[in-house]
Amino acid sequence: EDAENIASNIMNKPGEPWKDVVIKAQVLSGGRGLGTFKNGFKGGVHMLTEAGQAKDYAQSMLGEFLVTKQAPNGILCNRVFMMERVDPKVEMYL
């Protein structure tokens, strides 16, 4: 419910056009986006295109173990991070 409130009322102001939001599982592991939670939920990084998705995605991540290549036994997800989606013009890895 907190995630839905943040996505709907803080990151997106009522009456304004919806801005896409990204929700990320906050675990200390690379490859979160390709990981799978032990409950079967796929991916630790998702883009939200409507407010109701925030609650569903957060419930699927919180309290669950995310299995990645770096963490084959899984890491417990106690937090999620939400931010406005930004389209990068250039992507560089240093």
C-alpha positions as CSV (number, residue, x, y, z in Angstrom):
1,E,0.0,0.0,0.0
2,D,2.9,2.4,0.7
3,A,4.4,1.7,-2.7
4,E,1.1,2.4,-4.4
5,N,0.7,5.7,-2.4
6,I,4.2,6.8,-3.3
7,A,3.7,6.0,-7.0
8,S,0.3,7.7,-7.2
9,N,0.6,10.7,-4.9
10,I,4.3,11.6,-4.5
11,M,6.0,10.5,-7.8
12,N,3.0,11.3,-9.8
13,K,0.8,14.2,-8.9
14,P,-3.0,13.7,-9.1
15,G,-4.4,15.4,-12.2
16,E,-1.1,15.3,-14.1
17,P,-0.1,12.8,-16.8
18,W,1.4,9.6,-15.5
19,K,5.2,9.4,-15.4
20,D,6.6,5.8,-15.6
21,V,8.1,4.6,-12.4
22,V,10.8,1.9,-11.9
23,I,10.7,-0.4,-8.9
24,K,13.9,-2.3,-7.9
25,A,14.6,-4.9,-5.4
26,Q,17.2,-3.6,-3.0
27,V,19.6,-6.6,-2.6
28,L,23.3,-6.7,-2.7
29,S,23.7,-8.6,-5.9
30,G,24.3,-8.0,-9.6
31,G,21.9,-9.2,-12.2
32,R,18.7,-8.3,-10.2
33,G,16.8,-7.6,-13.4
34,L,17.4,-11.2,-14.7
35,G,17.0,-12.8,-11.3
36,T,14.0,-14.8,-10.1
37,F,12.3,-14.8,-6.7
38,K,11.8,-18.1,-5.0
39,N,8.1,-17.5,-5.1
40,G,8.3,-17.7,-9.0
41,F,8.2,-13.9,-9.6
42,K,10.6,-13.0,-12.4
43,G,13.0,-10.1,-12.3
44,G,14.1,-7.7,-9.6
45,V,13.6,-4.6,-11.7
46,H,10.3,-3.6,-13.3
47,M,8.7,-0.5,-14.9
48,L,5.3,0.5,-13.7
49,T,2.9,2.0,-16.2
50,E,0.0,2.5,-13.8
51,A,-0.5,3.1,-10.0
52,G,-2.0,-0.3,-9.1
53,Q,1.1,-2.2,-10.3
54,A,3.2,-0.7,-7.5
55,K,1.4,-2.6,-4.7
56,D,1.4,-5.9,-6.6
57,Y,5.1,-5.7,-7.6
58,A,6.2,-4.7,-4.1
59,Q,4.2,-7.5,-2.5
60,S,5.8,-10.0,-4.9
61,M,9.3,-8.8,-3.9
62,L,9.3,-7.9,-0.2
63,G,10.0,-10.8,2.2
64,E,11.1,-13.0,-0.7
65,F,14.5,-14.4,-1.8
66,L,15.9,-13.2,-5.1
67,V,18.1,-15.7,-6.8
68,T,20.7,-14.3,-9.2
69,K,23.9,-15.6,-10.8
70,Q,25.9,-13.9,-8.0
71,A,23.6,-15.3,-5.3
72,P,22.5,-18.8,-6.3
73,N,21.0,-19.4,-2.8
74,G,19.0,-16.2,-2.9
75,I,19.1,-12.9,-1.0
76,L,16.2,-11.7,1.1
77,C,14.6,-8.6,-0.2
78,N,13.6,-6.3,2.6
79,R,13.4,-3.1,0.7
80,V,12.4,-1.8,-2.7
81,F,13.6,1.4,-4.4
82,M,11.3,3.4,-6.6
83,M,12.3,6.2,-9.0
84,E,11.0,8.0,-12.0
85,R,12.0,6.3,-15.3
86,V,14.6,8.2,-17.2
87,D,15.6,7.5,-20.8
88,P,19.4,7.8,-21.1
89,K,20.7,9.4,-24.2
90,V,24.0,7.5,-23.9
91,E,24.9,4.5,-21.8
92,M,28.5,4.0,-20.7
93,Y,30.2,1.6,-18.3
94,L,33.5,2.6,-16.9
